[in-house]
Amino acid sequence: MRLKRKRAKLRAWRSHYSLKQVADRTDRIGPGDILLFSTFRDEYVRLPYFLKYYRDLGVSHFLMVDNDSDDGGREYLADQPDVSVWTTKASYKRARFGVDWLNWLQGRYGHGHWTLVVDPDEFFVYPFCDTRPIRALTDWLDVSQLRSFGAMLLDMYPKGRIDAVPYRPGQNPIEITSWFDPGNYMIAKNNDFGNLWIQGGPRARVFFRDTPKKAPALNKIPLVKWDRRYAYVSSTHMLLPRGLNQTYDTLGGEKASGVLLHAKFLDTFAAKAEEELERNQHYAASMEYKTYYDNLRDNPELWCKWSEKYINWRQLEILGLMSKGNWA
């Protein structure tokens, strides 16, 4: 595992030569600031609300990597006073789907900070997030001597066709994608890295119904008290050192955890899926996007009679999708 981590750090160092600074405001990062890292491509429509949501939670600075967008998103972010932006035309696939780029940025700017790694369509929900800023969570994690915090990716979708309601820049996407699968989740332990592996939800139910074990992983560890020795190995599914992956209780209790509301399935998704299928820059020859495209072309609906409408984090706790643990 130590060798794997060294290789990941070496890949990250090599990848930074492909990054070009667009707007560097990292000198404004203060001690103790909570930092957000993300990669994106042609996500301008999502960025205004994305920034607002995480600013409201208490994120101090955003470090964003643009993978050759042409929709104005890069320029929009470059004008934001709390955002630093890099751009690259390099292969997303060869950068291990952006992991190498962010590993390098986190190693350089995130050391000693709580860092949050999310995509522009992911919205972090944690216990008491309606009344407590993310600083309250990280302070509690510091006092509890915890270095990482896990979250399940919860796929959100509308009732009816996913292309029925146009999404507007600045709009909360959960107003449209307000439904989710309350059950239908499989959990197993990855013995090599020690993390939990979660699958299920609408992607297993609809897109991978014949092969549910091939459905995308829903386990994430997005919030970490970063150290330059650390490295993500596969997206935010798992890290090294492997002790960071134990974000669950092994003694029969419950450890605090969160959820990432995943607002992927908006009216923009069909065009996005077609583009990513053509680019062939995703895992397993973009087979996941091929499956999305083929299924949604015939029936662009994910809602079913078991779907539940999202209310708040307490609802997710009652359903067992997240936990407040011993944080009161």
Protein Blocks (a to p, Z undefined) as FASTA:
>chain_A
ZZmmmmmmmmmmmmmmmpccfbdcklmpcghiacdddddehillmmmmmmmmmmmnopab
dcdddehiaehmmmmmmmpmkbccdddfbdfklnonolmmmmmmmmmmmgopacddddfk
bccddehklmpcfklmmmmmmmnopabdcddddddddedjfklpccdehiafklmmmccc
fehpacdddfknopacdeedjllmmmmmmlmmlpccfbdcfbccddfkbccfbljlbccd
fklmmmccfehpacdddddddffbcfklmmmmmmmmmnopaghhilmmmmmmmmmmmocc
fbdfkbccdfbfmlmmmnopacekjaZZ
